[in-house]
Structures are given as structure tokens and as C-alpha cells.
Amino acid sequence: MRIVVIALLLASAASAASAQTATTCKAQAAEKKLSGAALTSFTKRCEKDAETTCDASAKEKKLAGAAKTSFTKKCVSDAVGT
């Protein structure tokens, strides 16, 4: 239980920091006025990049198990803009 609480606190801090420094995938796609296949391709690539970055961040924070899963899910969600 403590690990989950800590993970949620870390995720909140990370999402606040990332929200201030980077735009979301959806915002970038809207800015580029993408649609159709270009939007789909961009979104998939952006989500994959976000997942890679979030996994690396979780590893750096030495998270494991439920804490890593929770952190990564929140991190990717924030990066994508859902």
C-alpha cells in the first residue's frame, strides 16, 4: 500500500513537471494540423516515445511492480494528453 501511495505522489510530481516543460502529443498534432493517416502515424510514434521515456524515468527512480506500472501509466497518459 505504501509503495502505491509513493508511486502516485511521484507520478503527480512528474506529471506536474512534464506538463510545464512539454506539450502533449495531442497538442502537437493539433498544432501541426494533422489528420487521417498522418495523425495516426504521429500519435503512435509519439505514444511509443512517451512510453520509452517514462520507462526510463521509472527505472531511474528505481520503481518496480505496482509502483512502476502506476507511474508509467500516468506518465504516458500525461504525455499523450488523454
Phi, psi and omega in degrees: 000317180297322181297318180296317179297316179297317180298319179294322177295317178295319179296321178296317179295317180293319181291325177295318180292316182290327179294330181280332188257340184221154175269161182280165177300317181296320179294320178296318179295319179294320179297323179276354180056046180278151175206165177062224183296324179296320178295315180299313180297313180298316181297316179298315180295319180295317178297318179296317178298319179296318180296319178297315180295317181292322176297318178295321178295319178295321179294319178299323179277359179060040178273149178213161176063224183297326180296318179293315181299313180297314181299312183296317180299314180294317180299312180295318179301317178294320181292322181284324179097034179264000000 
